[in-house]
Amino acid sequence: MSGIIGYVGGRRPVPILLEGLRRLEYRGYDSAGVAVVDGEGRLTVRRAPGKLHNLEEAVRLNPIEGGYGLGHTRWATHGRPTEQNAHPHQDSGGRVAVVHNGIVENYLELRERLEKAGRPFVTDTDTEVIPQLIEEHYRGSLEDAVRAAARELQGVYAFAAISSREPGKIVAVRQGPPVVIGLGEGENFVASDVPAILNHTRDMCFLDDGDVAVLTEEEVYLTDLDGRAVKRQMARVLWDPIMAEKGGYRHFTLKEIYEQPRAVRDTLVGRVGQESGLVFLDELDIRRGEFEKFTSVRLVACGTSWHAALAGKFMIEKLARVPAHVDYSSEFRYRDPILGPETLTVLVSQSGETADTLAALRKSRQLGSPTLAICNAMGSMLSREASGTLLTHAGPEIGVASTKTFTTQLTALLVFALFLAQVRGRVTGDESQQWTQELLRIPEMLEAVLADDREYAALADRYHRATDFLFLGRGIHYPMALEGALKMKELSYIHAEGYPAGEMKHGPNALINEDLPTVVVAAHDPRDEGSRLRYGKTLSSIREVQARGGRVIALATEGSVEVEVTADQTIWLPPAPELLLPVLEVVPLQLLAYHVAVRRGCDVDQPRNLAKSVTVE
């Protein structure tokens, strides 16, 4: 979604704002802008459609100076991506500027009322009602006017406002999308995400819904929408800013694919005992005894996280022997879910701010179900509202398409499944020790998978002109087929479909021809009887495709000679237990999609029409 940054302090604001916007590019955007107020109280705005360099060029050609200001990258929800519709937006008198993330659902009725009151509008956006309302309510206090305006707004939104009549002050509001406050010495910051301000401060505070923050260069104070003082816990963010740089890689996405061994290792550290074989999840804030009583687990997520949740279902049922069900967050609350204290709801989200997933959490809580969040963002709304949180430690992920956050979600779900199995007495001590040893080998196995990526460039040369891809898998490998198809769609803009391999006869066979590349996830664990059975059936699917003239790219476990003599191309994976294979399988699927996208000249880090964190419904 849209990116927000604000700065008040003794330094020149424009370079800080532009740098912050550059660090928010991963969220996806179609226009950008800045607003600053100078020492004489003049409010100046610069905006540009398209990429951030267009705004930087506009500022270079027509410089602006000031003592404090706001910056914004917009992802259009109302109005086309034009300079006129880009943020910041002003009131009709040019005294108030606002940057906004989210949707004002009642903007049409507010706009109609304001226009009748003599306040002309110049854009097609919902955002423009906010500065107009602030100016209408202004009686000498910007924060009072902001609170009054916010009380009239319906929807999910976050915004920051400045006024030429109150120098050196920024007022920010959260009602849905994330807002983080950064504390400095003689300067303070507001942003929609941590990377925007991490180069300037690590001391941060995360707003809750209904919070209003007032920033000057000397202080930050928080109230609710009625003006009552509130307190929020401070956090020291430990991310290394260098982790958010490309580090010599051509794209952030490629860098993040290669960071997966480190990300998985960090997610395992302190949670898996190599000697004891025990899983330690004291951080969950859910009493151990409660895990013994749950009769089912409900996993809820969106997009890539939904694919992780679907794999998690197999892990939980196999290890803990607890029935698990998976829902899309966007569908969950629009039916009548049957939940209660006996069901644990697990909500999986990269950002911890996905609007539909937050709504699902609140619905689950309303129905009496304990909730567990699995996310990558400490201090996110999901982590604060859930009964317990299992943080992944992927670090900042800049590429819009999830890569390392997905593998750490799979890892966290596997750790949780083993924990649940241990608590409920479903695994012996020897079995636990064997599982923990295998878990701790994942980073090393990922490094082996990543050791040579030359074959992916060759595959991209061969298949980059394809108009469609088909991805097939069985059992726990089916979610990886779905994820492979999603990555191909996101990065290369090629239509791709993931399908259960056993369903080929029920429709997809009609599509098979020599122009349709089919990627088959055929890895297996020869020590596992069920895995061997699925493998045999998957070989039959490969033969079905080839019998109809299709081209097969297969992912297979080293030594699987049956695949080697059947598929057109084979990508080899190291041997691993069945439940660990998805963590290894997804990496070749990511690399294939990446290289096809690069070969097609696509914007890999910021695919069109996509946003990193979907904070509106």
ZAMARFI-85316 format. One record per residue (C-alpha): x, y, z; residue in three letters. Coordinates in steps of 0.25 Angstrom, whole numbers, padded with zeros to 4 digits, always signed. Layout:
residues N
XYZALA...
//
This chain:
residues 617
+0000+0000+0000MET+0004+0015+0000SER+0017+0019+0007GLY+0017+0031+0017ILE+0029+0038+0024ILE+0030+0051+0032GLY+0041+0058+0038TYR+0043+0070+0048VAL+0056+0074+0053GLY+0068+0083+0050GLY+0073+0076+0037ARG+0068+0079+0023ARG+0056+0071+0021PRO+0055+0068+0006VAL+0067+0059+0005PRO+0062+0051+0017ILE+0048+0050+0011LEU+0053+0045-0002LEU+0063+0035+0004GLU+0051+0030+0013GLY+0042+0028+0000LEU+0053+0021-0007ARG+0053+0011+0005ARG+0038+0009+0004LEU+0038+0006-0011GLU+0036-0008-0008TYR+0022-0006-0004ARG+0018-0003-0018GLY+0014+0011-0024TYR+0010+0019-0036ASP+0013+0033-0032SER+0021+0041-0021ALA+0021+0054-0015GLY+0027+0063-0003VAL+0022+0075+0004ALA+0030+0084+0013VAL+0028+0097+0021VAL+0039+0108+0021ASP+0043+0117+0032GLY+0034+0128+0027GLU+0022+0119+0028GLY+0021+0115+0013ARG+0015+0102+0010LEU+0021+0096-0003THR+0017+0083-0010VAL+0024+0075-0021ARG+0018+0063-0028ARG+0021+0054-0040ALA+0014+0041-0046PRO+0022+0029-0048GLY+0035+0025-0042LYS+0042+0032-0031LEU+0053+0038-0040HIS+0042+0046-0046ASN+0040+0053-0033LEU+0055+0055-0030GLU+0056+0061-0044GLU+0044+0071-0041ALA+0051+0075-0028VAL+0065+0077-0035ARG+0059+0086-0046LEU+0050+0093-0036ASN+0057+0092-0022PRO+0049+0094-0009ILE+0054+0097+0005GLU+0048+0096+0018GLY+0049+0092+0033GLY+0040+0080+0033TYR+0031+0072+0024GLY+0024+0060+0019LEU+0026+0050+0007GLY+0018+0040+0001HIS+0017+0028-0010THR+0003+0026-0015ARG-0003+0013-0019TRP-0016+0017-0026ALA-0029+0013-0020THR-0038+0025-0024HIS-0034+0033-0036GLY-0024+0030-0047ARG-0009+0031-0044PRO-0006+0045-0049THR+0001+0057-0043GLU-0012+0064-0039GLN-0016+0051-0031ASN-0002+0049-0025ALA+0000+0052-0010HIS+0002+0061-0002PRO-0012+0067-0004HIS-0016+0081+0002GLN-0028+0088+0006ASP-0034+0099-0004SER-0026+0110+0004GLY-0013+0103+0003GLY-0010+0103+0018ARG-0011+0089+0021VAL-0004+0077+0014ALA-0007+0062+0017VAL-0001+0049+0013VAL-0011+0037+0014HIS-0011+0022+0013ASN-0024+0014+0013GLY-0038+0017+0008ILE-0048+0027+0013VAL-0061+0020+0011GLU-0071+0032+0013ASN-0062+0042+0005TYR-0074+0044-0005LEU-0083+0050+0005GLU-0072+0057+0012LEU-0068+0063-0001ARG-0082+0067-0005GLU-0084+0074+0009ARG-0071+0082+0008LEU-0073+0086-0007GLU-0087+0092-0002LYS-0079+0099+0009ALA-0071+0106-0002GLY-0058+0097-0002ARG-0054+0094-0016PRO-0048+0080-0020PHE-0037+0078-0030VAL-0035+0063-0030THR-0042+0050-0032ASP-0037+0044-0019THR-0043+0041-0005ASP-0031+0047+0002THR-0034+0061-0002GLU-0046+0062+0008VAL-0036+0060+0020ILE-0028+0073+0018PRO-0042+0080+0015GLN-0048+0075+0028LEU-0036+0079+0036ILE-0036+0093+0031GLU-0051+0093+0034GLU-0049+0089+0048HIS-0037+0098+0051TYR-0038+0107+0063ARG-0024+0110+0066GLY-0019+0095+0069SER-0015+0086+0058LEU-0016+0073+0067GLU-0030+0077+0071ASP-0034+0079+0056ALA-0028+0066+0052VAL-0036+0059+0063ARG-0049+0065+0059ALA-0046+0062+0045ALA-0043+0047+0048ALA-0055+0045+0056ARG-0063+0048+0043GLU-0056+0038+0035LEU-0061+0024+0032GLN-0052+0013+0027GLY-0037+0008+0030VAL-0027+0019+0028TYR-0014+0025+0034ALA-0010+0040+0031PHE+0000+0050+0035ALA-0003+0065+0034ALA+0005+0078+0034ILE+0000+0093+0034SER+0007+0106+0030SER+0000+0112+0043ARG+0007+0103+0053GLU+0022+0102+0049PRO+0030+0090+0054GLY+0018+0081+0056LYS+0013+0068+0050ILE+0001+0061+0054VAL-0002+0046+0051ALA-0014+0037+0052VAL-0015+0022+0051ARG-0028+0015+0049GLN-0024+0002+0042GLY-0011+0003+0033PRO+0002+0003+0041PRO+0009+0016+0047VAL+0022+0016+0054VAL+0028+0027+0061ILE+0043+0029+0061GLY+0050+0036+0073LEU+0063+0044+0070GLY+0071+0055+0078GLU+0065+0068+0074GLY+0057+0062+0063GLU+0046+0052+0061ASN+0040+0043+0050PHE+0027+0037+0046VAL+0026+0026+0035ALA+0017+0015+0030SER+0028+0005+0032ASP+0042+0003+0039VAL+0052+0003+0027PRO+0048+0017+0024ALA+0054+0023+0036ILE+0064+0012+0041LEU+0076+0019+0036ASN+0073+0031+0046HIS+0068+0024+0058THR+0065+0010+0064ARG+0056+0015+0076ASP+0042+0014+0071MET+0028+0013+0076CYS+0016+0007+0068PHE+0003+0013+0069LEU-0010+0006+0072ASP-0023+0008+0065ASP-0029+0021+0069GLY-0016+0027+0073ASP-0012+0042+0070VAL+0003+0045+0070ALA+0008+0060+0071VAL+0022+0062+0067LEU+0031+0074+0069THR+0046+0073+0069GLU+0047+0073+0084GLU+0036+0063+0087GLU+0025+0053+0083VAL+0012+0051+0091TYR+0001+0042+0088LEU-0014+0043+0091THR-0027+0036+0086ASP-0037+0043+0077LEU-0044+0050+0089ASP-0031+0056+0093GLY-0028+0047+0105ARG-0013+0044+0107ALA-0009+0029+0104VAL+0004+0022+0106LYS+0011+0012+0096ARG+0023+0003+0099GLN+0036+0007+0092MET+0043-0003+0084ALA+0058-0003+0080ARG+0058-0009+0066VAL+0071-0018+0064LEU+0070-0019+0048TRP+0083-0015+0041ASP+0080-0004+0031PRO+0090-0011+0022ILE+0081-0023+0021MET+0071-0014+0013ALA+0082-0011+0003GLU+0084-0019-0010LYS+0098-0023-0006GLY+0103-0025-0020GLY+0091-0033-0025TYR+0084-0028-0037ARG+0071-0028-0030HIS+0066-0028-0016PHE+0057-0040-0019THR+0070-0048-0024LEU+0077-0044-0011LYS+0066-0048-0002GLU+0065-0062-0009ILE+0080-0064-0006TYR+0077-0059+0009GLU+0068-0071+0012GLN+0078-0080+0018PRO+0081-0068+0028ARG+0067-0065+0030ALA+0063-0079+0033VAL+0075-0081+0043ARG+0071-0068+0050ASP+0056-0073+0051THR+0061-0086+0057LEU+0071-0080+0067VAL+0067-0082+0082GLY+0055-0090+0078ARG+0060-0103+0075VAL+0069-0111+0085GLY+0079-0119+0077GLN+0083-0128+0090GLU+0070-0129+0096SER+0061-0130+0084GLY+0051-0120+0090LEU+0044-0108+0084VAL+0044-0096+0093PHE+0033-0086+0090LEU+0032-0078+0103ASP+0029-0066+0095GLU+0015-0070+0091LEU+0008-0065+0103ASP-0001-0076+0103ILE-0001-0086+0114ARG+0005-0099+0111ARG-0007-0107+0116GLY-0016-0100+0106GLU-0009-0106+0095PHE-0013-0120+0100GLU-0028-0117+0100LYS-0029-0111+0086PHE-0038-0121+0077THR-0035-0114+0064SER-0026-0103+0058VAL-0031-0092+0048ARG-0021-0086+0039LEU-0024-0073+0033VAL-0016-0065+0023ALA-0015-0058+0009CYS-0007-0059-0003GLY+0007-0066-0001THR+0004-0067+0014SER-0008-0076+0010TRP+0001-0085+0003HIS+0010-0086+0015ALA-0003-0088+0023ALA-0007-0100+0014LEU+0006-0106+0016ALA+0005-0104+0031GLY-0008-0112+0031LYS+0000-0124+0026PHE+0010-0122+0036MET+0001-0120+0048ILE-0008-0132+0044GLU+0004-0141+0042LYS+0012-0138+0054LEU+0002-0134+0065ALA-0010-0142+0059ARG-0019-0130+0061VAL-0029-0127+0050PRO-0026-0114+0043ALA-0034-0106+0033HIS-0029-0094+0024VAL-0037-0081+0021ASP-0034-0069+0012TYR-0035-0057+0021SER-0043-0049+0011SER-0054-0060+0012GLU-0053-0064+0026PHE-0063-0054+0033ARG-0073-0054+0021TYR-0078-0067+0025ARG-0082-0073+0038ASP-0069-0080+0044PRO-0071-0090+0055ILE-0061-0086+0065LEU-0059-0087+0080GLY-0049-0088+0092PRO-0046-0102+0087GLU-0040-0097+0073THR-0027-0090+0072LEU-0027-0080+0061THR-0014-0078+0054VAL-0012-0065+0046LEU-0001-0064+0036VAL+0004-0051+0031SER+0017-0045+0026GLN+0014-0031+0030SER+0005-0034+0042GLY-0004-0022+0036GLU-0012-0029+0025THR-0026-0023+0027ALA-0034-0036+0024ASP-0025-0044+0033THR-0027-0034+0045LEU-0042-0035+0042ALA-0041-0050+0043ALA-0033-0049+0056LEU-0044-0040+0062ARG-0055-0050+0058LYS-0048-0062+0064SER-0046-0054+0077ARG-0061-0050+0077GLN-0064-0065+0075LEU-0056-0069+0087GLY-0044-0075+0079SER-0030-0073+0085PRO-0021-0067+0074THR-0007-0069+0070LEU+0000-0060+0060ALA+0012-0064+0051ILE+0018-0051+0045CYS+0031-0044+0042ASN+0028-0031+0048ALA+0030-0028+0063MET+0020-0018+0068GLY+0010-0020+0057SER-0004-0020+0060MET-0006-0035+0058LEU+0005-0038+0068SER-0001-0028+0078ARG-0015-0033+0077GLU-0013-0048+0076ALA-0012-0057+0089SER+0002-0061+0085GLY+0012-0058+0074THR+0022-0066+0067LEU+0032-0057+0060LEU+0039-0061+0047THR+0053-0054+0047HIS+0054-0052+0032ALA+0058-0037+0033GLY+0053-0026+0024PRO+0048-0032+0011GLU+0048-0021+0000ILE+0044-0028-0012GLY+0029-0028-0013VAL+0028-0043-0016ALA+0030-0051-0004SER+0042-0060-0003THR+0050-0061+0010LYS+0037-0058+0018THR+0031-0070+0012PHE+0042-0080+0015THR+0042-0075+0029THR+0027-0076+0030GLN+0029-0091+0026LEU+0040-0092+0036THR+0032-0086+0047ALA+0020-0095+0044LEU+0028-0107+0045LEU+0034-0103+0058VAL+0020-0100+0063PHE+0015-0114+0058ALA+0026-0121+0065LEU+0024-0113+0078PHE+0009-0116+0078LEU+0013-0131+0076ALA+0022-0131+0088GLN+0012-0124+0097VAL+0002-0134+0093ARG+0011-0146+0094GLY+0010-0150+0079ARG+0025-0152+0077VAL+0035-0160+0086THR+0048-0154+0091GLY+0056-0161+0080ASP+0046-0156+0069GLU+0047-0141+0074SER+0062-0142+0074GLN+0062-0147+0060GLN+0053-0136+0056TRP+0061-0125+0062THR+0074-0130+0056GLN+0067-0130+0042GLU+0061-0116+0045LEU+0075-0110+0048LEU+0080-0116+0035ARG+0071-0107+0026ILE+0080-0095+0025PRO+0091-0104+0020GLU+0082-0111+0010MET+0077-0098+0005LEU+0091-0093+0003GLU+0093-0106-0006ALA+0081-0103-0014VAL+0086-0089-0016LEU+0100-0093-0020ALA+0098-0092-0035ASP+0087-0084-0042ASP+0092-0085-0056ARG+0082-0095-0060GLU+0070-0085-0057TYR+0076-0075-0067ALA+0076-0086-0078ALA+0062-0090-0074LEU+0058-0075-0075ALA+0064-0074-0089ASP+0056-0086-0094ARG+0042-0083-0087TYR+0042-0068-0086HIS+0032-0066-0098ARG+0022-0076-0092ALA+0008-0070-0090THR+0004-0080-0079ASP+0011-0089-0069PHE+0005-0101-0061LEU+0010-0105-0048PHE+0006-0119-0042LEU+0008-0125-0028GLY+0002-0135-0019ARG+0000-0135-0004GLY+0009-0125+0003ILE+0015-0122-0010HIS+0002-0116-0016TYR+0004-0103-0008PRO+0018-0102-0014MET+0012-0103-0028ALA+0002-0092-0024LEU+0013-0083-0019GLU+0022-0086-0032GLY+0010-0082-0040ALA+0008-0069-0032LEU+0022-0065-0033LYS+0022-0067-0048MET+0010-0058-0049LYS+0015-0048-0040GLU+0029-0046-0046LEU+0028-0050-0060SER+0013-0046-0063TYR+0011-0060-0070ILE-0002-0066-0067HIS+0001-0079-0058ALA-0008-0088-0051GLU-0005-0098-0039GLY-0012-0111-0039TYR-0013-0124-0031PRO-0006-0134-0040ALA-0017-0144-0038GLY-0027-0135-0044GLU-0021-0134-0057MET-0031-0143-0063LYS-0042-0134-0058HIS-0040-0122-0068GLY-0025-0118-0069PRO-0021-0129-0079ASN-0029-0121-0089ALA-0018-0110-0088LEU-0006-0119-0090ILE+0002-0117-0103ASN+0016-0114-0107GLU+0015-0099-0104ASP+0011-0101-0089LEU+0023-0103-0080PRO+0018-0112-0068THR+0026-0111-0055VAL+0024-0123-0046VAL+0028-0124-0032VAL+0033-0138-0031ALA+0042-0138-0019ALA+0040-0149-0009HIS+0046-0156+0003ASP+0049-0171+0000PRO+0049-0175+0015ARG+0034-0170+0016ASP+0024-0180+0010GLU+0013-0170+0008GLY+0023-0161+0001SER+0027-0173-0008ARG+0013-0175-0012LEU+0011-0160-0016ARG+0024-0161-0024TYR+0019-0172-0032GLY+0006-0165-0035LYS+0013-0152-0039THR+0022-0160-0049LEU+0009-0164-0055SER+0005-0150-0056SER+0018-0146-0063ILE+0016-0158-0073ARG+0002-0152-0076GLU+0007-0139-0079VAL+0018-0144-0088GLN+0008-0153-0095ALA+0001-0141-0100ARG+0013-0134-0105GLY+0015-0125-0093GLY+0029-0121-0087ARG+0032-0125-0073VAL+0042-0118-0063ILE+0043-0126-0051ALA+0048-0124-0037LEU+0053-0137-0031ALA+0061-0143-0020THR+0075-0147-0023GLU+0076-0161-0028GLY+0062-0161-0034SER+0066-0168-0047VAL+0051-0170-0051GLU+0049-0155-0052VAL+0062-0152-0059GLU+0059-0162-0071VAL+0044-0156-0072THR+0045-0141-0070ALA+0051-0132-0081ASP+0059-0124-0070GLN+0061-0128-0056THR+0065-0119-0044ILE+0071-0127-0033TRP+0069-0125-0018LEU+0076-0131-0006PRO+0069-0143+0001PRO+0060-0138+0013ALA+0048-0143+0021PRO+0035-0141+0014GLU+0031-0130+0023LEU+0044-0122+0021LEU+0044-0123+0005LEU+0034-0111+0003PRO+0045-0102+0009VAL+0055-0107-0001LEU+0045-0108-0013GLU+0041-0094-0013VAL+0055-0088-0016VAL+0056-0094-0030PRO+0042-0089-0033LEU+0046-0075-0028GLN+0059-0075-0037LEU+0051-0080-0049LEU+0041-0069-0048ALA+0052-0058-0045TYR+0060-0062-0057HIS+0048-0063-0066VAL+0044-0049-0062ALA+0058-0043-0064VAL+0058-0049-0078ARG+0045-0043-0081ARG+0050-0029-0076GLY+0040-0028-0064CYS+0041-0020-0052ASP+0045-0031-0042VAL+0045-0023-0029ASP+0032-0015-0032GLN+0023-0023-0041PRO+0012-0015-0047ARG-0002-0013-0039ASN+0004-0020-0026LEU+0007-0015-0012ALA+0015-0021-0002LYS+0005-0020+0010SER-0009-0020+0006VAL-0015-0011+0018THR-0028-0009+0011VAL-0039-0019+0009GLU
//
